[in-house]
Amino acid sequence: MKILVTGATGFVGRNVVEQLLRAGAEVRALTRDPARADLPGAAEVVRGDLTDPATVAPAMEGVTAMYLFPVEETAREVVALAGRAGIRRIVDLSAASVTAGLHTNPVEQAVEESGLQWTHVRPCGFMANMLQLWAPSVRAERVVRYPFADEPMNLVHEADIAAVAVAALLEDGHHGAAYTLTGPALVTVREQVRAIGEALGEEVRYEEVTRERARELMKAQGGFAAESADLMLGFVDYGGQAASGADGYADQDWSALMRPWPDVERVTGRPARTYAEWARDHADDFR
């Protein structure tokens, strides 16, 4: 069985590649820049860009299943190409906000209408997102400046997202399922910062700042932090529209996601990883 992994160098995609290889599957990994991919040598790394479906078509030859990173604009064309290439099964990366009814996902719709076997993987917030936001200040000053000190967050380890995707790619019985993935417990920002400090074996200070100040800091940081600041801090909603209310999410009902979901354990047979485990896994990134 040869499996195509798109978005292979992302937090989840990289874990999907590694876990598939450990399971004995043949893996073809799609990336825009194979020279910089730094993926395991056992993976066949090929060039392709989901925003340009014509570049993806050659990578589909001889493939039976595909892990699909979500690019809404080209999802229907990519899925159609997969069907014509003989791919029988697609596992797509979606979001738990779809479960909560906060928005719909055109990628999910394209996959469902394809006639192929499909599984939606819907993670809550990535624990790894905070790596991109906080690691620079933790490395430089051993400090995190962020709002929402004691508001509980539902976060999931990227390795658990990958584990569910890998199970759905390799095993029968997952067709038509939408798995909502969370960690084993809600965790506040204070608790996250404490866990990072414990993983480092050093004190990491937490300084609560306003949303506005956090936005300034994230915009100045550039990259993912700048691109995601408005959404993560609640200045826009999932449709990109200006959000209302002091916390930015007054008109959105998050109640469905304010509890742990059992799907990671249900699919993999083991409990979801904790935030403390994630912090230990990434201690060197913060050090």
Backbone as a ProteinNet text record, in pm:
[ID]
protein_1_A
[PRIMARY]
MKILVTGATGFVGRNVVEQLLRAGAEVRALTRDPARADLPGAAEVVRGDLTDPATVAPAMEGVTAMYLFPVEETAREVVALAGRAGIRRIVDLSAASVTAGLHTNPVEQAVEESGLQWTHVRPCGFMANMLQLWAPSVRAERVVRYPFADEPMNLVHEADIAAVAVAALLEDGHHGAAYTLTGPALVTVREQVRAIGEALGEEVRYEEVTRERARELMKAQGGFAAESADLMLGFVDYGGQAASGADGYADQDWSALMRPWPDVERVTGRPARTYAEWARDHADDFR
[TERTIARY]
84.5	0	88.2	72.7	147.5	52.8	96.8	11.8	77.3	-1.6	45	12.6	112.8	94.5	119	13.6	28.9	52.7	108.5	144.3	242.1	336.3	420.3	520.8	548.2	646.6	581.7	448.1	379.4	388.3	340.2	344.4	278.9	159.4	87.8	143.3	162.5	208.2	338.4	430.9	559.9	540	449.2	418.4	346.2	259.8	192.4	294.5	389.9	494.8	569.5	615.7	696.4	617.8	492.4	412.9	373.7	347.6	319.3	440.8	557.7	679.4	701.9	677.5	693.1	594.5	480.3	379.4	408.2	513.7	552.6	491.3	425.8	364.2	467.2	441.1	519.1	463	550.7	506	565.1	477	519.9	481.2	578	556.3	563	457.6	448.4	489	578.8	622.4	662.2	654.8	692.8	842.9	920	1065.4	1130.8	1143.6	1201	1340.5	1420.2	1556.7	1560.3	1454.9	1452	1355.7	1303.8	1198.4	1246.7	1367.5	1422.7	1329.5	1284.3	1196.8	1277.6	1225.8	1300.4	1339.9	1458	1509.7	1423.7	1344	1259.4	1140.7	1109.6	998.3	1043.8	955.6	979.4	928.9	1019.2	982.2	971.7	856.2	832.7	784.1	806.1	767	620.9	549.3	412.2	354.4	253.5	193.7	42.5	-27.3	-172.3	-244.5	-182.2	-245.4	-237.3	-160	-144.9	-167.4	-293.7	-324.1	-250.6	-216.8	-146	-12.7	47.8	175.7	157.8	35.7	8.5	-25.6	-84.3	-131.5	-24.4	99.3	199.6	227.8	215.1	242.6	135.7	21.7	-88.2	-77.8	11.8	22.5	65.2	-11.1	22.2	-11.4	-87.4	-122.2	-262.3	-282.4	-414.2	-488.3	-416.4	-479.7	-402.5	-472.1	-409.6	-449.6	-349.6	-373.7	-376	-488	-509	-501.4	-399.7	-390.5	-493	-564.9	-676	-633.4	-658.4	-646.7	-781.5	-863.6	-1002.6	-1017.9	-933.8	-953.1	-940.8	-860.4	-834.5	-880.2	-951.2	-985.1	-1063.1	-1161.6	-1243.2	-1159.7	-1073	-989.7	-891.7	-831.8	-737	-807.4	-924.9	-999.4	-1042.5	-1083.6	-1120.7	-1001.3	-885.6	-764.1	-733.8	-756.1	-731.4	-820.8	-946.6	-1038.6	-998.2	-956.8	-915.6	-786.3	-703.1	-575.6	-591.1	-711.4	-733.3	-717.8	-701.2	-697.1	-835	-838.5	-966.7	-1005.9	-909.4	-937.3	-868.2	-942.9	-888.2	-916.8	-813.8	-827.5	-787.8	-882	-852.1	-838	-750.4	-729.5	-829.3	-914.9	-1016.5	-997.7	-1105	-1093.8	-1215.2	-1193.5	-1301.8	-1407.5	-1371.9	-1470.8	-1585.6	-1562.7	-1671.4	-1768.1	-1713.2	-1797.4	-1885.5	-1829	-1903.1	-2004.3	-2002	-2095.4	-2058.6	-1931.8	-1889.3	-1869.8	-1846.5	-1834.5	-1840.8	-1849.4	-1841.9	-1706.4	-1668.3	-1537.3	-1555.5	-1523.3	-1538.3	-1455.8	-1344.5	-1262.8	-1339.5	-1402.5	-1485.3	-1595.8	-1659.4	-1768.9	-1719.2	-1604.1	-1548.6	-1516.1	-1460.4	-1423.3	-1548.4	-1649.7	-1772	-1842.5	-1837.3	-1907.7	-1828.2	-1708.6	-1619.8	-1657	-1731.6	-1759.8	-1649.9	-1542.1	-1433.5	-1458.4	-1383.1	-1386.6	-1325.3	-1387.8	-1336	-1346.3	-1255.4	-1256.7	-1211.3	-1285.5	-1245.5	-1173.7	-1061.1	-986.3	-997.1	-1066.3	-1099.7	-1033.6	-909.9	-843.6	-890.5	-886.1	-895.8	-764.1	-739.6	-617.3	-493.5	-395.8	-269.6	-188.3	-141.5	-43.2	76.3	110	228.1	214	90.9	76.9	150.2	144.5	209	361.1	412.1	555.9	595.6	515.3	546.6	527.4	434.1	407.7	503.8	535.1	604.7	752.7	796.6	935.5	1037.3	1019.1	1121.2	1142.2	1032.6	1049.6	1095.5	1057.5	1105.1	1255.1	1299.9	1444	1524.1	1470.4	1546.7	1536.9	1417.4	1395.5	1335.3	1299.6	1227.2	1098.1	1022.2	896.3	794.6	668.1	556	465.1	433	340.4	217.9	104.2	-16.1	-137.1	-255.4	-377.2	-441.3	-562.4	-644.7	-581.3	-523.5	-443.4	-510.1	-636.2	-701	-820.9	-830.6	-937.6	-893.9	-977	-937.8	-936.3	-834.5	-821.8	-825.7	-879.8	-883.4	-779.9	-667.9	-555	-519.2	-453.1	-419.1	-276.5	-207.8	-70.5	-75.9	14	15.6	39.1	111.7	134.7	6.2	-87	-215.9	-304.1	-297.5	-372.1	-323.1	-192.3	-133.8	-171.2	-173.5	-204.1	-344.4	-439.8	-576.3	-581.6	-511.9	-508.8	-446.6	-339.2	-271.4	-362.6	-433.1	-526.6	-633	-685.3	-789	-735.1	-607.7	-546.2	-520.6	-480.9	-435.1	-543.4	-641.3	-739.8	-875.2	-951.8	-1090.7	-1176.8	-1297.1	-1390.2	-1400	-1327.6	-1330.6	-1404.8	-1455.1	-1523.5	-1648.4	-1660.2	-1776.8	-1767.4	-1652.4	-1637.1	-1576	-1616.9	-1556	-1509.5	-1378	-1321.3	-1281	-1333.7	-1300	-1191.1	-1076.6	-957.6	-918.1	-903.2	-860.3	-758	-696.3	-614.9	-703.4	-643.1	-722.1	-787.8	-748.7	-803.6	-784.6	-872	-853.1	-731.6	-667.8	-546.5	-544.5	-509.5	-504.1	-365.8	-355.8	-226.2	-125.7	-168.4	-76.7	-22.9	-111.1	-70	23.9	-0.2	89	229.1	236.2	366.2	438.5	363.7	424.1	480.6	406.3	451.5	577.6	586.7	707.3	826.9	807.8	915.5	960.9	864.7	900	975.4	937.7	1008.3	1151.8	1170.6	1304.5	1385.6	1316.6	1386.5	1428.4	1358.7	1388.9	1258.6	1263	1143.3	1117.1	993	947.3	836.5	858.9	762.2	644.3	528.2	411.4	370.2	359	311.4	183.7	72.7	-53.3	-56.6	-93.5	-106.6	-244.6	-284.7	-413	-408.2	-526.6	-531.9	-462.7	-483	-425.2	-272	-216.5	-70.5	-18.1	-88.6	-46.5	-47.9	-146.4	-153.6	-32.8	5.2	123.2	248.4	264.1	382.2	384.4	268.7	262.4	285	228.3	250.1	397.9	462.6	604.2	690.8	644.4	721.4	727.1	621.7	618.2	580.7	582	555.8	418.8	410.8	283.5	217.8	296.9	240.9	165.7	225.8	161.2	38	48.7	-61.7	-183.3	-159.9	-268.9	-317.8	-254	-284.4	-431.8	-491.1	-628.4	-726.1	-703.7	-792.8	-771.8	-646.6	-619	-656.2	-651.6	-683.9	-828.4	-904	-1046	-1085.6	-997.8	-1034.5	-1117.6	-1107.7	-1192	-1246.2	-1358.2	-1413.4	-1360.2	-1414.3	-1360.7	-1392	-1480.5	-1505.3	-1422.9	-1336.3	-1253.8	-1325	-1448	-1522.8	-1484.6	-1499.1	-1469.7	-1558.2	-1497.8	-1571.9	-1617.7	-1729.3	-1783.7	-1760.3	-1780	-1765.4	-1625	-1614	-1485.4	-1381.9	-1428.3	-1331.4	-1320.3	-1395.8	-1385.2	-1469.8	-1529.3	-1603.5	-1744.7	-1800.7	-1928.6	-2040.8	-2033.8	-2142.6	-2118.3	-2013.8	-1981.6	-1997.8	-2062	-2090.5	-1983.9	-1894.4	-1784.9	-1815.3	-1938.3	-1968.2	-1936.7	-1955.2	-1929.3	-1782.7	-1695.5	-1552.1	-1492.3	-1576.2	-1524.4	-1526.1	-1491.1	-1473.9	-1380.8	-1311.6	-1230.6	-1320.9	-1279.5	-1350.9	-1273.4	-1342.6	-1276.9	-1219.9	-1223.9	-1195.9	-1051.4	-954.5	-815.7	-803.3	-853.3	-843.4	-929.9	-1045.6	-1135.2	-1069	-994.6	-933.2	-800	-718.4	-582	-569	-666.7	-658.8	-576.1	-534.3	-458.3	-499	-480.7	-524.5	-448.3	-513.5	-447.3	-332.6	-228.2	-111.8	-147.8	-86.6	-110	-24.8	-57.1	25.5	165.7	176.9	309.6	394.9	334.7	408.8	453.5	363.3	399.4	516.9	511.1	619.2	752	750.1	874.6	924	830.7	869.9	937.5	901.7	951.4	1044.2	1094.7	1180	1296.7	1360.1	1475.2	1437.2	1313.1	1268.5	1255.8	1223.9	1212.8	1346.3	1436.1	1564.1	1652.8
-119.1	0	124.4	208.3	333.2	447.2	534.7	642.6	776.3	867.9	1003.3	1091.5	1159.1	1253.2	1393.1	1474.5	1614	1696.8	1816.3	1895.2	1820	1750	1653.6	1716.4	1845.6	1908.1	1989.6	1985	2054.2	1976.8	2035.8	1969.6	1832.5	1825.4	1698.3	1610.1	1666.1	1586.9	1515.4	1581.2	1519.8	1397	1410.3	1297.4	1186.1	1221.8	1119.8	1038.4	1106.4	1037	939.7	987.9	904.4	785.2	807.5	699	596.3	640.9	546.7	458.7	518.6	441.9	338.5	377.9	282.4	166.7	193.6	89.1	1.5	33.7	-48.2	-7.7	108.6	154.1	221.3	217.8	297	438.5	536.7	674.4	760.2	834	938.6	1071.7	1155.5	1280.5	1398.2	1477	1591.6	1719.1	1794.3	1921.3	2015.9	2144.4	2241.9	2249.7	2208.1	2220.3	2094	1989	1863	1879.3	1973.5	1989.6	2031.6	2095.8	2145.1	2065.2	1954.5	1882.8	1817.8	1764.3	1698.7	1590.9	1503.6	1392.5	1263.9	1159.4	1033.1	980.1	920.5	872.7	766.8	693.8	589.3	644.6	771.7	832.9	876.4	859.7	912.4	1056.3	1150.9	1291.7	1348.3	1407.5	1459.5	1603.3	1674.9	1815.7	1827.8	1918.5	1946.8	2054.9	2123.9	2236.1	2223.8	2210.1	2193.3	2314	2429.3	2545.6	2537.8	2441.6	2419.8	2270.8	2226.5	2083.4	2007.7	2072.7	2002.5	1947.8	2011.6	1963.4	1845.6	1823.5	1715.6	1585.8	1597.5	1479.1	1371.6	1403.3	1297	1220.4	1288.1	1223.5	1121.9	1125	1035.3	899.7	886.9	762.3	647.3	538.2	420.3	430.7	533.5	556.4	503.1	443.3	389.3	473.6	554.2	637.3	768	872.3	1004.8	1075.5	1133.3	1227.5	1366	1437	1562.8	1681.7	1764.5	1892.3	1987	2067.7	2145.6	2274	2278.1	2401.6	2419	2506.1	2515.5	2547.8	2636.8	2687.8	2579.1	2478.3	2376.8	2237.3	2227.1	2095.3	2009.9	2066.1	1985.2	1932.2	2014.1	1970.2	1861.9	1879.8	1780.7	1648.1	1654.4	1531.5	1462.3	1540.3	1480.5	1411.1	1473.5	1411.2	1280.8	1279.8	1158.5	1044.9	1075.6	972	916.3	1003.8	957.6	877.1	904.9	833.5	696.7	666.7	537	535.7	652.3	659.7	624.4	537.1	488.5	550.6	606.8	651	785.1	879.8	1010.4	1040	1080.2	1130.1	1276.3	1364.4	1507.6	1569.6	1668.2	1745.6	1859.9	1860.9	1964.4	2037.3	2069.2	2143.8	2115.8	2116.7	2091.2	2200.3	2317.5	2424.2	2385.4	2290.7	2239.6	2157.6	2076.2	2000	2093.1	2205.7	2301.2	2382.2	2368.9	2441.4	2586.1	2620.6	2759.1	2794.2	2694.5	2716	2580.8	2582.8	2460.4	2456.7	2338.4	2320.2	2271.8	2354.9	2313.4	2189.8	2168.7	2049.4	1924.6	1928.3	1815.6	1787.9	1892.8	1875.5	1812.2	1856	1799.6	1652.1	1616	1477	1389.7	1437.7	1360.1	1334.9	1431.7	1419.7	1345.5	1299.6	1237.1	1094.9	1027.3	886.2	794.9	851.8	772.9	748.3	656.1	640.3	764.8	814	935.7	932.1	1005.8	1027.6	1170.4	1240.8	1375.9	1370.1	1436	1447	1592.5	1614.4	1749.8	1782.6	1828.8	1863.6	1997.2	2007	2137.4	2211.3	2314.5	2390.5	2304.4	2329	2254.9	2304.6	2212.9	2251.8	2318.3	2271.3	2321.4	2465.7	2518.6	2658.8	2749.7	2712.7	2797.2	2791.2	2683.8	2678.2	2792.5	2814.5	2919.6	3059.3	3070.4	3201.8	3235.2	3136.4	3164.7	3129.5	3040.6	2994.5	3108.3	3207.9	3313.5	3385.8	3421.7	3494.5	3402.5	3274.1	3180.9	3159.1	3143.5	3123.7	3247.5	3364.4	3487.9	3538.3	3526.8	3591.7	3500.3	3377.7	3287.1	3353.6	3409.9	3475.6	3450.8	3445.6	3439.6	3557.1	3635.7	3748.7	3718.6	3698.9	3655.3	3684.7	3705.5	3725.3	3591.4	3597.7	3478.9	3388.5	3446.7	3371.5	3245.2	3256.3	3145.1	3088.7	3122.5	3065	2927	2825	2690.5	2677.9	2609.3	2582.8	2432.5	2393.8	2253.4	2235.4	2172.5	2160.4	2013.7	1982.5	1843.8	1837.2	1728.9	1702.2	1662.8	1719.8	1689.8	1541.8	1472.6	1329.6	1249.8	1296.7	1229.5	1252.7	1372.7	1397.9	1302.5	1291.3	1202.2	1057.4	1016	876.6	839.3	929.5	903.2	899.9	992.8	994	866.5	820.1	698.7	578	568.4	457.6	457.7	575.7	584.3	553.5	582.7	551.4	402	336.7	197.8	95.1	132.8	36.5	58.5	-49.2	-38	2.6	46.7	77.8	223.7	309.1	452.2	534.7	470.3	544	613.7	741.1	817.8	874.6	859.8	908.9	1048.5	1127.9	1258.9	1256.7	1254.9	1242.4	1379.4	1413.9	1538.8	1510.2	1575.3	1537.6	1646.4	1605.9	1696.5	1624.7	1700.7	1640	1579.4	1526.4	1460	1555.8	1683.7	1781.3	1921	2013.2	2153.1	2207.6	2308.6	2362.8	2513.8	2587.3	2733	2777.4	2904.5	2959.5	2949.4	2982	2970.9	2828.1	2730.5	2590.9	2550.4	2603	2573.7	2628	2751.9	2813.8	2737.2	2696.8	2619.1	2487.1	2421.5	2293.9	2311.1	2421.7	2448.5	2467.8	2543.2	2563.1	2433	2348	2218.6	2131.5	2137.8	2059.9	2108.7	2239.6	2297.5	2281.5	2261.6	2259.5	2397.7	2500	2639	2715.7	2827.8	2910.9	2982.2	2975.9	3057.3	3147.5	3276.9	3372.4	3389.3	3416.2	3451.2	3593.5	3676.6	3813.5	3828.2	3849.2	3866.8	4006.1	4010.4	4137	4143	4258.8	4273.1	4207.9	4184.7	4130.8	4226.5	4354.1	4453.1	4449.1	4437.1	4431	4300.5	4190.2	4062.4	4068.1	4136.5	4151.4	4227.3	4335	4411.2	4323	4244.4	4158.9	4052.2	3993.6	3887.8	3943.4	4059.8	4121.5	4154.8	4202.4	4236.4	4112.4	3999.5	3875.2	3822.4	3850.1	3803.9	3657.7	3607.2	3466.7	3423	3299.4	3243.2	3331.2	3384.6	3467	3586.2	3654.4	3771	3732.6	3622.5	3579.5	3533.7	3474.6	3415.3	3503.3	3616.9	3699	3735.1	3784.7	3832	3719.5	3602.1	3490	3434.7	3411.5	3349.3	3439.6	3569.1	3662.3	3710.5	3662.3	3691.8	3822.1	3880	4003.9	3976.1	3855	3812.5	3675.5	3638	3505.3	3412.3	3289.9	3191.2	3222.7	3316.5	3359.1	3479.3	3525.3	3641.3	3772.8	3767.1	3888.2	3941.5	4072.2	4131.4	4069.6	4025.6	3962.3	4069	4040	4136.5	4089.4	4179.7	4142.4	4167	4180.6	4212.9	4104.6	3978.6	3871	3830.5	3896.5	3869.1	3754.2	3676.8	3558.6	3557.6	3674.5	3681	3612.7	3612.2	3556.6	3411.7	3349	3212.8	3118.7	3005.3	2909.9	2801.1	2809.5	2714.4	2599.5	2589.8	2495.1	2351.4	2316.1	2177.9	2140.1	2240.9	2213.5	2241.1	2268.9	2297.3	2172.6	2062.1	1936.1	1848.4	1755.6	1659.8	1564.7	1530.4	1432.3	1300.4	1187.6	1057.3	998.7	1071.4	1008.3	962	1032.2	985.4	845.6	827.6	695.7	592.4	634.6	541.7	484.3	566.7	522.1	451.8	506.7	455.2	351.4	346.6	251.2	298.4	425.2	478.2	623.1	670.3	807.3	911.6	1024.2	1136.5	1187	1237.2	1290.5	1420.1	1442.2	1562.6	1678.1	1799.2	1914.7	1900.6	1842.4	1822.9	1731.5	1627.6	1540.1	1617.6	1699.8	1779.8	1872.9	1938.2	2030.2	1956.2	1836.5	1759.3	1720.1	1685	1648.9	1765.4	1888.6	2007.5	2092.6	2035.5	2114.9	2177.8	2103.9	2158.4	2276.5	2280.1	2391.1	2519.7	2504.2	2620.7	2658.2	2564.2	2590.2	2681.8
0	0	0	-101.2	-107.5	-73.5	17.2	66.4	35.8	-18	-46.3	73.1	124.8	235.5	181.8	174.8	135.3	261.3	244.1	361.8	449.5	386.4	458.3	552.8	539.8	628.7	740.4	749.3	858.1	988.6	1096	1226.1	1221.8	1162.8	1157.5	1047	928.7	815.2	841	907.3	939.1	1029.1	1125.2	1212.5	1137.9	1042.9	962.5	883.9	821	745.3	835.3	949.8	1038.9	1092.1	1129.4	1185.6	1078.5	958.4	849.9	821.3	818.8	793.9	903.7	1029	1138.7	1126.9	1066.3	1048.4	926.9	852.4	738.6	606.2	600.2	475.8	385.5	255.6	160.5	160.5	168.3	181.7	70.8	4	-88.9	-25.8	0.2	72.6	-23.2	-25.9	-116.7	-44.1	-105.9	-48.5	-160.7	-134.4	-235.9	-255.2	-154.7	-162.2	-106.5	-186.2	-137	-77.7	-128.5	-79.3	66.9	113.7	251.9	340.1	289.3	360.2	489.2	489.3	608.1	661.2	572	607.9	613.7	677.9	686.8	550.3	543.9	416.1	350.6	428.9	371.7	295.5	314.5	241.8	103.2	5.6	-128.8	-130.6	-136.8	-129.2	-270.7	-302.4	-436.7	-427.8	-536.3	-542.1	-586.9	-523.5	-563.4	-474.5	-525.5	-453.6	-465.8	-353.2	-356.6	-414.8	-417	-480.2	-632.1	-683.9	-827.7	-854	-863	-869.6	-979.3	-1089.1	-1196.6	-1148.4	-1047.6	-995.3	-900	-855.3	-761.2	-833.9	-951.2	-1024	-1041.6	-1081	-1096.8	-967.6	-853.8	-725.3	-687.4	-756.4	-723.6	-792.9	-886.8	-962	-871.1	-875.5	-796.7	-649.3	-611.4	-470.7	-444.1	-326.6	-292.1	-188.7	-111.2	-8.4	3.1	52.9	60.9	189	254.7	363.8	301.2	318.9	247.8	342.1	321.9	391.1	328.3	408.2	353.2	282.3	153.7	75.7	6.1	61.6	19.4	-128.8	-179.1	-314.7	-420.7	-395.3	-498.7	-456.4	-343.5	-288.8	-388.2	-454.2	-546.3	-663	-714.1	-826.2	-781.2	-663.7	-612.9	-586.1	-525.3	-495.7	-624.6	-723.5	-852	-917.8	-910.1	-962.8	-890	-759.7	-681.3	-727.9	-750.2	-797.4	-932.2	-1022.1	-1156.1	-1150.1	-1049.4	-1035.9	-970.9	-920.1	-857.7	-706.7	-647.2	-500.5	-447	-347.3	-296	-163	-90.1	45.9	70.9	129.6	163.9	310.2	382.1	519.2	516.5	550.1	540.6	678.5	686.9	809	811	911.9	923.5	1055.8	1126.1	1251.7	1338.9	1470.1	1564.3	1560.8	1511.3	1499.5	1406.6	1316.5	1232	1317.2	1405.8	1498.7	1580.1	1622.6	1705.3	1625.1	1492.2	1408.3	1385.2	1409	1390.2	1243.5	1160.9	1017.1	947	815.7	735.9	666.1	622.8	561.3	417.8	318.3	178.6	143.7	212.9	186.3	226.6	343.1	386	283.9	237.3	142	13	-35.5	-158.4	-141	-26.6	-1.4	9.2	80.4	97	-35.9	-125	-252.8	-359.2	-324.2	-422.9	-458.9	-370.5	-392.5	-340.3	-286.1	-230.1	-81.3	-22.2	122.5	186	293.1	353.3	504.6	567.8	712.4	737.5	822.6	862.2	996.8	1006	1131	1175.6	1288.5	1332.3	1466.4	1465.6	1591.3	1647.1	1780.6	1846.3	1823.2	1900	1881.7	1896	1811.9	1819.5	1939.6	2021.4	2122.5	2055.9	1937.1	1867	1820.5	1814	1776.3	1874.2	2002.6	2101.9	2091.2	2034.5	2007.9	1914.9	1812.9	1717.3	1777.4	1871.8	1930.7	2043.8	2126.3	2251.9	2252.9	2166.3	2174.6	2164.8	2076	2069.1	2202	2271.8	2398.1	2510.5	2505.2	2607	2590.5	2466.1	2443.5	2483.7	2453.2	2476.4	2619.6	2681.3	2810.7	2916.6	2879.6	2970	3019	2923.5	2957.7	2846.6	2884.3	2789.8	2818.7	2716.6	2730	2643	2709.3	2636.9	2724.9	2664.8	2744.4	2782.8	2834.3	2863	2969.2	3073.4	3170.3	3222.2	3261.8	3331.3	3255.1	3126	3044.6	2995	3015.5	2972.2	2820.2	2770.1	2626.9	2603.2	2490.1	2451.1	2340.6	2373.3	2281.9	2262.6	2152.7	2121.4	2066.8	2101.4	2055.1	1907.6	1828.2	1684.2	1656	1743.7	1724.1	1739	1822.8	1836.6	1713.8	1659.1	1535	1426.8	1415.8	1315	1340.5	1465.6	1497.7	1453.1	1471.3	1425.9	1273.3	1208.4	1061.9	1007.7	1068.7	1023.4	1038.6	1150.4	1169.6	1059.8	1027.9	925.6	786.4	762.4	633.7	617.1	725.9	716.3	747.1	826.8	874	807.4	794.8	751.9	871.2	842.7	949.8	986.6	915.7	949	844.2	739.3	632.3	687.4	655.5	697.5	837.3	902.7	1040	1041.4	1139.4	1165.6	1309.8	1331.2	1464.5	1518	1634	1699.8	1802.5	1787.9	1863.6	1962.6	2087.7	2194.1	2280.8	2369.5	2473.3	2579.9	2686.8	2790.8	2888.9	2885.8	2980.1	2924.6	2966.9	2931.5	3006.9	2949.6	3010.6	2990.8	3095.1	3086.1	3037.3	3004	2962.3	3077.1	3198.5	3312.8	3325.1	3309.2	3321.6	3208.4	3090.2	2978.3	3004.3	3050.4	3077.9	3188.9	3290.4	3398.8	3345.9	3257.5	3201.8	3118.4	3044.8	2965.6	3057.4	3165.5	3261.1	3324.3	3359.4	3419.1	3319.8	3194	3092.3	3074.2	3087.9	3076.3	3203.9	3316	3443.7	3488.9	3438	3471.8	3487.1	3556.2	3567.1	3435.2	3389.7	3276.9	3331.1	3326.4	3381.3	3286.1	3345.7	3265.1	3296.6	3193.8	3208.4	3127.5	3197.9	3125	3062.7	2935.6	2863.6	2801.4	2757.2	2690	2552.2	2497.1	2359.9	2263.2	2285.2	2195.4	2199.6	2321.7	2333.4	2275.1	2299.8	2243.2	2090.9	2036.7	1891	1838.4	1907.1	1865.9	1866.1	1972.5	1984.6	1876	1847.6	1747.3	1606.8	1577.6	1446.2	1425.9	1533	1522.9	1505.3	1556.5	1547.4	1404.2	1326.7	1188.3	1176.4	1053.7	1028.3	1074.2	1125.6	1170.5	1276.3	1368.9	1476.2	1418.5	1323.5	1263.4	1183.2	1109.7	1024.2	1104.9	1221	1298.8	1412.9	1435.1	1553.1	1561.9	1454.7	1462	1494.8	1436.8	1464.3	1604.8	1643.2	1772	1889.6	1867.8	1974.9	1968.6	1870.2	1866.8	1802	1719.6	1650.4	1525.2	1470.8	1359.7	1392.7	1327.4	1347.7	1239.6	1233.9	1140.8	995	972	835.4	795.5	888.8	859.8	883.3	942.3	969.3	1107.3	1126.2	1256.5	1362.7	1472.8	1581.4	1679.5	1746.6	1841.5	1984	2079.4	2219.8	2271	2402	2461.1	2437.4	2432.8	2412.5	2266.7	2178.7	2036.6	1987.6	2080.5	2038.9	2095.9	2124	2193.9	2117.5	1986.2	1906.5	1865.8	1919.2	1880.2	1999.2	1976.7	2082.2	2083.6	2182.6	2193.6	2289	2338.7	2445.9	2407.1	2280.1	2237.8	2250.9	2254.1	2259.5	2397.4	2495.5	2629	2716.2	2657.1	2729	2647.1	2709.4	2632.8	2554.2	2434.9	2352.9	2356.8	2344.3	2360.8	2232.3	2120.8	1991.8	1974.9	2033.7	2022	2081.2	2202.8	2267.4	2196.3	2149.4	2080.3	1955.2	1883	1757.9	1782.2	1872.2	1888.7	1999.6	2091	2200.5	2318.5	2318.2	2431.5	2456	2578.2	2610	2527.9	2507.5	2441	2527	2462.8	2534	2605.6	2720.3	2798.6	2747.3	2795.6	2759.9	2816.5	2936.2	2996.4	2908.3	2852.2	2760.9	2637.9	2584.1	2466.6	2499.3	2615.5	2654.3	2664.9	2719.7	2728.5	2589.5	2500.2	2363.7	2291.6	2329.1	2258.5	2344.8	2451.5	2541.9	2468.1	2378.4	2306.5	2218.7	2169.2	2086	2168.7	2296.1	2384.1	2445.7	2455.3	2522.8	2439.2
[MASK]
+++++++++++++++++++++++++++++++++++++++++++++++++++++++++++++++++++++++++++++++++++++++++++++++++++++++++++++++++++++++++++++++++++++++++++++++++++++++++++++++++++++++++++++++++++++++++++++++++++++++++++++++++++++++++++++++++++++++++++++++++++++++++++++++++++++++++++++++++++++++++++++++

